[in-house]
Amino acid sequence: MDPYQELTLYQRSAVLMAAAKLGAFQALSTEPVGAGEIAARMGIPLDSAQRLLGSLLALGYIAGEKDRYRLNAFSASFLRDGAGGMLRLAWKEHIFYTAWSRLADALQSGRPLFPSYRERMAGDFPSVEKFLLALNDLAQAGAAGVIATGAFGGATTILDLGGGGGGYAAELTAALPWAKVTLADLPEILPLSLGHLTRKGLAAKVERVPADFLVDGCGLGGRTFDRVLLSHILHDFEPATAAAIVARAAKLVAPQGRLVVLDVLVPEGGERNPVEGLFDLMMLVEVPGGRCHGQAEVRQWMAAAGLTGVAAHKLYFGCLVDGRRE
């Protein structure tokens, strides 16, 4: 490992962020385009465009020959949303990229650089909407692996608690047509999920109900479900609150049903790979009280909530832990 190369890796991210923000990929096409035309489409000086295009070409992010440039498979992904698409994810990462330059400040103070999710809902709802839609793209990319664990096998009713923009609700509905999927989230969030489900042609198949996993009963009137999913919820909260969310979710599981927790979790034994290590730092930067919890902690919270047969499944990104209600 080259220390200096590691120290300057941020430059690659900066090139991608700038290209995405300025519309460089939209200015390109599958046919070669001259630098002058690309500069005009982007609305930046020719010299700036040539330098940016030269860097993108050198890094393999675009293709080209002589002074003409075109999209390749890598850069084309920045024109798409959905599984494998980077269009909305580039916006999400650009927001957090600027904060990471102040990581030392967050470490020194022990405080995040962003307000809480609910504060952002009240003060900047458009950014919350964009964030949740970007998470839908990650859900579409990861859903096949989640379903392949068998955690939802045999379920006829599924609750996606805190389901956000509807990413997992949509994928579960499409993959498990015999199951009735209910998406539960705060009333302000439900319209976002309706838009996503409508675009997927699934709006009539997914029940959407207001709920809050921070209050006892979650506002669901004692209903229970064969499966209750908590997808990427726990990392936004300190351990005591996360444990309480697990306990509330467990009470919504029908007898012989299962609670399914999907999150980035430190493996048993505490050995972190770069994904968990960096994610934990990301939570410090971004979320008041947020952290990367451990698989062992989630197992303990499930056991304390009366769940048995707890099993963990390592996924490409994150981990799924599920436990059964007797």
DASULKA-V847050 format. One record per backbone hydrogen bond with DSSP energy under -1.0 kcal/mol. CO is the residue of the C=O (numbers start at 1). NH is the residue of the N-H. If there is no record, write none. Layout:
co-><CO,CO>
nh-><NH,NH>
This chain:
co-><2,3,4,6,8,9,9,10,11,12,13,14,15,16,17,18,19,23,29,33,34,35,36,37,38,39,39,45,46,47,48,49,50,51,52,53,54,55,56,56,57,63,65,67,68,69,70,72,75,76,77,77,80,82,86,88,89,90,91,92,93,94,96,99,100,102,103,104,105,106,116,117,118,119,120,124,125,126,127,128,129,130,131,132,133,134,135,136,137,138,139,142,143,144,146,147,150,152,156,157,158,159,160,160,163,166,167,168,169,170,171,172,176,180,181,182,183,184,184,185,186,186,189,189,190,191,192,193,194,195,196,197,198,202,207,209,212,215,217,218,220,225,226,227,228,229,230,233,234,235,238,239,240,241,242,243,244,245,246,247,249,250,252,254,257,258,259,260,261,262,263,266,267,273,274,275,276,277,278,279,280,281,282,283,285,287,293,294,295,296,297,298,299,300,301,302,303,308,311,313,318,319,320,321,322,323,324,325>
nh-><6,7,8,9,11,12,13,14,15,16,17,18,19,20,21,22,24,27,71,69,38,39,40,41,42,43,44,49,50,51,52,53,54,55,56,57,58,59,61,62,60,70,68,35,65,33,63,76,78,79,80,86,87,85,90,92,93,94,95,96,97,98,100,102,103,106,107,108,109,110,120,121,122,123,124,128,129,130,131,132,133,134,135,136,137,138,139,140,141,142,143,146,147,148,149,150,153,155,180,227,182,229,163,184,166,170,171,172,173,174,175,176,179,158,207,160,209,162,163,211,189,190,192,193,194,195,196,197,198,199,200,202,201,205,183,185,215,218,220,212,223,254,258,159,260,161,262,236,237,291,242,243,244,245,246,247,248,249,250,251,252,253,225,257,325,228,323,230,321,232,319,295,270,277,278,279,280,281,282,283,284,285,286,287,113,290,266,298,299,300,301,302,303,304,305,307,306,324,322,320,315,263,313,261,311,259,308,256>
